[in-house]
Amino acid sequence: MKRTLALLLLLAAAPSAAIASAWPALAHPQDARIEPIAERVRLDGVSMQLTRVITALPADAAAAHYRRTLGALVTHAQTGDTQVLAQARGDYFITVSIAPLADGRSEVLTSVANSRAAREAADRPTGISLPAGSTLLSDMESIDGRIASRQLVLANAHSLRTNLDRLSASLAARGLRPDGPPLADRDGALVQAFRGATGEAQLVLVRREDLTHAVLTLLSRQP
């Protein structure tokens, strides 16, 4: 699997109170080659649908297509040349990760996760100290060559700054320190990179409707 999957699979915006009756469907570009990765898989208690899409559209055009498809209330983030869109829809949150390919096309990874099922799942140990009162929505691990990736998606009622402070302390205990100023810092969103002797991490924080969602991606080098 390409590093797009290892770096950013999940980015959650706050769930709404509405209840969806069916899994959300996305309209892909007409020229797209669609490769389902899995349907209704469960990752640590989270039901998910994962799809890889290859489109002839360049990355910016592909991102514009999915912004139109998702409609209003879309969260946007960018890491390097990868753009990530996220949206809550009823009991589900949707992630669309768009990365350019060398030939001018784009690779798109879509994820649809059942957030209600995640909230109902039993608490799972993480080995990382999370802010008090956090709900763990996903804990996923993958390996890409010698790079091991672990991604935690969690939600709590704390502010962006409180989440940043408490998760930074947890990462410091693992030898990871902030790598410069935040990559993004604005109302409702904060992105901070971390680096250390054995790896790196990225923390994406999004706050909506008095709820903060955090996506913590840890990358470590294997011997």
C-alpha positions as CSV (number, residue, x, y, z in Angstrom):
1,M,0.0,0.0,0.0
2,K,1.3,3.4,-0.8
3,R,2.5,5.7,1.9
4,T,-0.7,7.8,1.5
5,L,-2.5,5.1,3.4
6,A,0.3,5.0,6.0
7,L,0.3,8.7,6.6
8,L,-3.3,9.8,6.6
9,L,-6.2,7.5,6.5
10,L,-8.6,9.1,9.0
11,L,-9.6,12.6,9.6
12,A,-12.8,13.2,11.5
13,A,-15.1,16.2,11.8
14,A,-17.6,16.3,14.7
15,P,-20.6,13.9,14.3
16,S,-24.0,15.5,14.0
17,A,-27.1,14.4,15.9
18,A,-28.8,13.1,12.8
19,I,-28.9,9.3,12.3
20,A,-28.0,8.0,8.8
21,S,-30.0,5.0,7.6
22,A,-27.4,3.7,5.1
23,W,-23.6,3.9,4.5
24,P,-22.8,7.2,2.6
25,A,-21.8,6.8,-1.0
26,L,-19.3,9.1,-2.9
27,A,-19.5,10.0,-6.6
28,H,-16.1,9.4,-8.1
29,P,-14.8,11.1,-11.3
30,Q,-16.2,9.6,-14.5
31,D,-12.8,8.4,-15.7
32,A,-11.8,6.8,-12.3
33,R,-10.5,3.3,-11.8
34,I,-12.1,2.2,-8.6
35,E,-10.4,-0.5,-6.4
36,P,-12.3,-1.4,-3.2
37,I,-9.8,-2.2,-0.5
38,A,-12.3,-3.7,1.8
39,E,-16.0,-3.5,2.6
40,R,-17.4,-3.2,6.1
41,V,-14.2,-4.2,7.7
42,R,-13.7,-3.7,11.4
43,L,-10.6,-2.1,12.8
44,D,-10.5,-2.2,16.6
45,G,-14.3,-2.0,16.8
46,V,-14.8,0.4,13.9
47,S,-16.8,-0.6,10.9
48,M,-15.2,0.9,7.8
49,Q,-15.3,0.9,4.0
50,L,-12.0,1.7,2.2
51,T,-11.6,2.4,-1.5
52,R,-8.6,3.3,-3.7
53,V,-9.4,5.5,-6.8
54,I,-7.0,6.4,-9.6
55,T,-8.2,9.3,-11.7
56,A,-6.7,11.2,-14.7
57,L,-7.5,14.5,-12.9
58,P,-4.6,16.4,-11.3
59,A,-4.7,16.6,-7.6
60,D,-6.2,20.1,-7.3
61,A,-9.0,19.2,-9.8
62,A,-9.7,15.9,-7.9
63,A,-9.9,17.7,-4.6
64,A,-12.3,20.2,-6.2
65,H,-14.5,17.3,-7.4
66,Y,-14.7,15.7,-4.0
67,R,-15.4,19.0,-2.3
68,R,-18.4,19.4,-4.6
69,T,-19.4,15.8,-3.9
70,L,-19.2,16.2,-0.2
71,G,-21.0,19.6,-0.2
72,A,-21.0,21.9,2.8
73,L,-19.2,21.6,6.1
74,V,-16.1,19.9,4.8
75,T,-12.8,20.0,6.8
76,H,-9.6,20.4,4.7
77,A,-6.0,19.7,5.7
78,Q,-2.8,19.2,3.8
79,T,0.4,17.3,4.6
80,G,3.1,17.7,2.0
81,D,1.5,17.1,-1.3
82,T,-1.4,15.1,0.1
83,Q,-4.8,16.9,0.6
84,V,-7.3,15.4,3.0
85,L,-11.1,16.2,3.1
86,A,-13.3,15.1,5.9
87,Q,-17.0,15.3,6.7
88,A,-19.3,13.9,9.4
89,R,-22.6,12.6,8.0
90,G,-25.0,11.2,10.6
91,D,-23.4,8.2,12.3
92,Y,-20.5,8.2,9.8
93,F,-17.4,10.2,9.1
94,I,-15.9,10.3,5.6
95,T,-12.3,10.9,4.7
96,V,-10.9,11.6,1.2
97,S,-7.2,11.7,0.8
98,I,-5.8,13.0,-2.6
99,A,-2.2,12.6,-3.6
100,P,-0.6,13.5,-7.0
101,L,1.1,10.7,-9.1
102,A,4.3,11.2,-11.1
103,D,2.4,11.0,-14.4
104,G,0.0,13.8,-13.6
105,R,-2.9,11.6,-12.4
106,S,-4.1,11.4,-8.8
107,E,-4.5,8.6,-6.3
108,V,-7.5,9.0,-4.0
109,L,-8.1,7.0,-0.8
110,T,-11.6,7.2,0.6
111,S,-12.6,5.9,4.1
112,V,-16.1,5.8,5.5
113,A,-16.2,4.8,9.2
114,N,-19.2,4.1,11.5
115,S,-18.5,6.4,14.5
116,R,-21.5,5.2,16.5
117,A,-20.2,1.7,16.5
118,A,-16.8,3.0,17.6
119,R,-18.3,4.9,20.5
120,E,-20.2,1.8,21.6
121,A,-17.0,-0.4,21.5
122,A,-15.3,-1.3,24.7
123,D,-12.3,0.8,25.8
124,R,-9.1,-0.4,24.2
125,P,-5.6,0.1,25.7
126,T,-3.4,2.3,23.5
127,G,-0.1,2.4,25.3
128,I,-0.3,6.2,24.9
129,S,-1.7,8.5,27.6
130,L,-4.8,10.2,26.1
131,P,-6.6,13.2,27.4
132,A,-9.1,12.4,30.2
133,G,-12.6,11.5,28.9
134,S,-11.4,10.7,25.4
135,T,-13.3,8.2,23.2
136,L,-11.0,6.1,21.0
137,L,-12.6,5.9,17.6
138,S,-9.9,4.0,15.8
139,D,-6.5,2.4,16.5
140,M,-4.9,1.2,13.3
141,E,-1.4,-0.1,12.6
142,S,0.3,-0.8,9.2
143,I,3.8,-1.4,7.9
144,D,5.3,0.2,4.7
145,G,8.8,-1.2,4.1
146,R,10.8,-0.3,7.2
147,I,8.3,2.3,8.3
148,A,5.7,1.2,10.9
149,S,2.6,3.4,11.2
150,R,0.1,3.7,14.0
151,Q,-2.9,6.0,13.7
152,L,-5.2,6.9,16.6
153,V,-8.5,8.7,16.1
154,L,-10.1,10.0,19.2
155,A,-12.7,12.5,20.4
156,N,-13.2,14.5,23.6
157,A,-14.7,17.8,24.9
158,H,-11.3,19.5,25.6
159,S,-10.1,22.5,23.6
160,L,-7.6,22.3,20.8
161,R,-4.9,23.7,23.1
162,T,-5.6,21.3,25.9
163,N,-5.4,18.4,23.5
164,L,-2.2,19.7,22.0
165,D,-0.6,20.1,25.5
166,R,-1.6,16.7,26.8
167,L,-0.8,14.7,23.6
168,S,2.5,16.6,23.3
169,A,3.4,15.4,26.8
170,S,2.6,11.8,25.8
171,L,4.7,12.1,22.7
172,A,7.6,13.7,24.7
173,A,7.6,10.5,26.9
174,R,8.3,8.6,23.6
175,G,11.1,11.0,22.7
176,L,9.2,13.0,20.1
177,R,9.2,16.8,20.3
178,P,7.4,19.5,18.2
179,D,9.2,20.0,14.8
180,G,8.8,23.7,14.4
181,P,5.7,25.8,14.7
182,P,2.2,24.3,13.9
183,L,1.7,23.5,10.2
184,A,-1.8,25.0,10.6
185,D,-3.3,27.0,13.4
186,R,-6.7,28.7,13.0
187,D,-10.1,28.7,14.5
188,G,-11.3,25.1,14.7
189,A,-8.2,23.4,13.3
190,L,-4.6,22.8,14.4
191,V,-1.9,20.6,12.9
192,Q,1.5,20.0,14.6
193,A,4.4,17.8,13.5
194,F,6.8,16.0,15.9
195,R,10.1,14.4,15.4
196,G,12.6,12.3,17.4
197,A,15.5,9.9,17.1
198,T,13.4,6.9,16.3
199,G,10.6,8.4,14.2
200,E,8.1,11.2,13.8
201,A,4.4,12.0,14.4
202,Q,1.7,14.3,13.2
203,L,-1.3,15.5,15.2
204,V,-4.4,16.9,13.5
205,L,-7.0,18.5,15.7
206,V,-10.4,19.6,14.5
207,R,-13.1,21.2,16.7
208,R,-16.8,21.4,15.9
209,E,-19.9,21.8,18.0
210,D,-18.0,21.7,21.3
211,L,-16.3,18.4,20.4
212,T,-12.6,17.9,19.4
213,H,-11.5,15.1,17.1
214,A,-7.8,14.2,17.1
215,V,-5.9,12.2,14.5
216,L,-2.5,11.1,15.8
217,T,-0.2,9.4,13.3
218,L,3.0,7.8,14.6
219,L,5.7,6.7,12.2
220,S,8.7,4.7,13.5
221,R,11.6,3.2,11.7
222,Q,12.0,-0.6,12.1
223,P,15.5,-2.3,12.3
